[in-house]
Amino acid sequence: MALRSSSSLPPLLIGLLSILLLYPTTTSLAIRIGIVIKPSPNLPVFREAPAFRNGDECGSEDQKHIHVAMTLDANYIRGTMAAVLSILQHSTCPENLSFYFLSAHSEANLFSAIKSTFPYLNFKIYRFDSNLVHGKISKSIRQALDQPLNYARIYLADIIPSNVGRVIYLDSDIVVVDDIAKLWDVDMEDKVVAAPEYCHANFTQYFTDAFWSDQEFSKTFHGRNPCYFNTGVMVMDVDKWRKGEYTQKVEEWMAVQKNKRIYHLGSLPPFLLVLAGNIKAVDHRWNQHGLGGDNFKGKCRNLHPGPISLLHWSGKGKPWLRLDSRKPCNIDHLWKPYDLYRSSKQSLEE
């Protein structure tokens, strides 16, 4: 049953909704009392998405429950909405999906924005404590890469419920054009992470000369065939991540970076240092990345040849910003059909 907005809310109820974000296990309380706060004027307004239902072939939700994790903030929420819509639209069993959103802010407005746009979505918002990375982030080549929330994926296994054994982590600047169950079903072959791997990329460029010239550091990849992979699309065995203490392993390299600059690219290189050459390779169709151009100018790029299941605007250029500026790249028009943003002009027309 869809929730209805209330024109005015007593302070007690506002407080209850704030608690929901700090303690996400109480989300069911919001459903029982039927409350949604109106979206904040600081957030974009979105159209309500259609309801997507399971087909008869889906069986019970417990038979195949798919867990998806994403970050959530005001700057990228328009991308998040488009990503969620694309996943639901192309899913055979959309009601079997659970979404876990990580947010650095405990604003009830984010909950309201998601709930009013996707009234039937099974989701929870978890607070990411920015203090976890306080003093651990080193300045990178682009300011957006230095935001604490960009590092939340490192702590994902410790934030989502402990009974979740596997999760798909996705960046907010993607759209999925295939059934995400196909990605979920990948045989991880006892690996901690599964992701598309790019062994033709120049792997050495992700680390500085100071790294490669240090004999101890250069031994890091001994016995491995390290290849670049993009951390914006990953299937993660969070049980193995927890047991193997991979969060601590990534943090150790972040500490090294603070003392001796060994890379330039934010949260990606420590992942590569720990996992490159030891992941389950997934078909490239599941991350057609780089559509946002490079990290400096965000120039337009063309699609890589081959089949596509997921489009990823990694890089500086984001499709919603380029479309709004009326200087879109051709590729941005593939993102536009999933844009639920309701502009002021559309609101007046309605």
N, C-alpha and C positions, 0 to 999 in steps of 0.2 A: 504494500500500500504506500502510495506517494505521501511524503510529508508536506504539510501546508505551512506557508510562512505566516508569521504573526506580526501584526502592525506595531504592537508594543509589547514589551516583555518586562516582567518584574525583575528587579535586581537579583533575586534568588535564582531565577531560572537562567539568567545570564551567567551567574556564577557556576551553575551546574554544567553549562556548555563549556565553560573554560576548563572545568575539571575533566571533561571528556577527552580533551586533547592532551592533558598532562597524564591521564590514566586511561589509555585507549581501550582497555578491557571493559570499560563502562559504556562503550559506544551503544550497546543495546538499550541502555537507559534512554538515550535520545529517541530511539525508535518507539519505545513504550509510551513516552510522554508526548511524542509527536511535535517536537520543536525544531525549527530551523531559523537561525538569525538571518536577517536580510543581509545580502552581500555588502561589504564595505565599499564606500565611495572610492577608496584607494585601490580597489581591485577591479579588473575588467568585468563586464557583465556578459554572461554567456546564455545562449539559447538552451532550452532543455533538449537533451538528446532523446532519440526514440528508445523505447524499451526493447531490449534484445532477449529473446527467449531460447531455451534449449529445444532442439529437435527430439523426436522420439528415440533416435538412435543413441542419445547421450546417456541414458540410464540415470542412476542416482548421482548426486553431486559428489558423494563420498568415494565413488569408484575412481574418479580421476579429477582430483582437485588441483588446479594450477595456481601457483602463487607468483605474483608479480610485484616487484618493489621498484619504486621511483622516488626521487626527491621532489619536494614541493615548496615553491616560494613565489612571491608576487611577480618577480621579474620573468619567470619562465612558466607561469601557470597557463598561459595561452597555449604553449607548446604541449604541456602536460594534458590539457583537455583534448587536444587533437590526437595525441598519442593514444589515450584511453579509448576514444571513439573508434579509432582505426582498429585497435585490438578487438573490441567488442563486435564491430561490424563484420570482421572477417573470421570470427571464431565460430566453429560449429556448435560449441557448447558454452556460450557466454556466461551462463549462470554458474558454471563450475569454476569461474575465475575469482580469486581474491586478490585485492590490491592493498599493498602496504606503502603508505606515503611517509617519507621522512622529512620533517620540517624543523628548521632552526628556531621557529617562533611558535608560541602556543596561542595563536590567534584563532578564536572560534570562527572568524570570517572565512578562513580557508576551508574549514569543515562545511560551512554553509555553502560556499561556492561549489564544492564538489557535489554535495547532496542535492542542491537545487538543479544542477546540470545533469546529474546521473542519479535520479531518485531511487533506482533499483540496484545500484552498484553495491557489491559487497566489499567494503573497504574500512580501513582504520588509519588514523594518522598518529605517527609516533614522533615524539619530541627528540630531535637530535641535539645533544648538549655540545655547543661549540667549544666549551672548555676542554673537551677531549683532545682537541688539536691546538689548544692555546700554546704558543711557543714552539710548535712543531712544524708550522708551515713556513716554507722558504719562498721568497718572491720569485715568480716565474715570468715568462715572456708576455703573458696577458693577464690583466687584473682579474678577469672573470674566473680564471683557473685557481686563484688564490683564496676564493671564498670558502669558509669552513664547510659549507654544505657539499662542496665538491669532493670532500674527503669522507662523506658519510658512508659511502659504499664499503670502506675499510672496516667499519664498525657494524655493518648490517647484521651479521650473524648474532651479535650480542643485543640487538635492538628488537628484532622481530621475535615472535613467540618461539619458545624452545622446542615445541613440538613440530615446527616446520623444518623439514630435513633438506628440502631443495627449493630454490627460488630463482626466478629469472630477474636479473637486474637490468633496467633500461634507463637510458638518459631521457630527458624531456624533449629533445629536439629530434624525435624519430616519428615515423608512421609505419605501421605494420600493414602489409598488403597480402598477407597469407594467414593461414590458421596457426596461431601461436602454439597450439598443441604439438605441432610438428617439431618446433624447437624444444619444447618441454620433453619430448620423448627421446631426445638424443641419449645414446648409450655413452655415459661418461667414462666408462672403463676404469673405474677406481680413481679418477682424477678429481681434483678439488674444483676446477673451473673448466667450462667448455665455452669456446668462443671461436669465431673465424680467425684464422692465423694467416699472416702475410709474410712469407719467408723470402719474397723477392725484394722487400723493403730494405733500405740500408739501416740495419739495426744499430750500427755504431753511432749514428747521428743522435740517438736519444740520450747519449751520455757525453760528458765533456772529456777533453784531453786529459784533465786531471784524473779522471776515473781510469781511462785506458792506460795511462802511464804508470799507475800505481800497481805494483806486482800483486799485492794482496787483493785489491779490488778486481783486477783482470782475471783472477782465478775463480771469480763468482760463478761463471757459466761453464766451468770445467765439467765435462761429462754430459753437458746438455747441448742441444742444437737450438739456441734461442732465436725465436722469431717474434716480430711485432704482433701484438693483438690489441684491439681497442676495448677499453674497459667500460664503454657505454652500452655494450650488449654482452651480457655474460649469463650463462647458466651456472649457478653456484651450489655445490654440495655443502650447505652450511653446517651440517653435522661434522663433516671432515674438517671444515674450516675451524670450527670451535676446538675439536680434539687436537688438531695440528698447531693450534695457537698462531694462526696466520696473521691475525691482527697485530700481534706483538712483532712478528717477523717484518711486516711492512713498516711498523713504527721504528724499528731499529735502523732501517735505511733512511728514514726521514731524519733521524737524529744524526746520522753520518752527514747528510746533506746540509744540516745546519752548521756543521764544523768545517766541512770541505765541499765546496760546490761541485757536485758530480753529475748534475742534470739540470735541465731548464724548464721542464714541462709539468709542473704541478704534481697531481696525484698519480699520473700514469707510470712514470719510471720506477717508483718503488714496487709497483705491481709486477713490472717486467723483471726487476731484479730478483724477486721471490719466485715468480711462476713461469717466466718465459722459457719455452722448451720443455715444459712439463704440464701442458694443458691438453685437453681433448679438442682437436681441431674440428670445427663445424664448417659446413658449406658457406662459401663467401656470400651467397645470396641473402644470408641473415644479417649482414651489415654492409650495405652499400654506403660506406662512410665518406667523409670529406666533402659533402655537398655544401657545407658552409664556407668552403674555400680555406685558405691558410689562416694562421693565427694573427696575422698582421693586417691584411687588407680585405680578406673575405671575398676574394674575386669569384666570379661564377665558374663552376666546373660542370663538366658533362658526366653523364652516367657511365660507369664502367660496363663493358660488354658482359652479357650473361644474364641468367634469370635473376629476378629480384623478389625477395620476401620482406625486406625491411629497408627503408630509406632513412639515412642518418645525416642530419645537417651539422655534423661536427665541424669545428672551425669557427671563425669569427662571425660569419654571416648567418643570420637566422631568418627563416622564410617569412615569419610574421612581420619582422622589422623591414625587410626589403619590400614586401608587398605594400605595407603602409606608406613607405617612402615613394611608392610608384616607380621604383627602380628594381623590379624583381628579376631574378634569373629565370630562364626557361624552366628549370627544374623545380622552382618554387610553386609552379602551378599544379604540381602533383601533390603538394601539401595542402593547398587551398581548400579542396573539397571537405577536408576534415576540420576546418576552422569553425568553431562554434561561437566565436566572438560576435557579440551583438553591438554594433557601433551605434553612436547616437543618432545617426541618420536612419538606420534600420528601426530603432526604437520609435522614432517619430512616425515612420511609415506604418508601424504596427498600431 
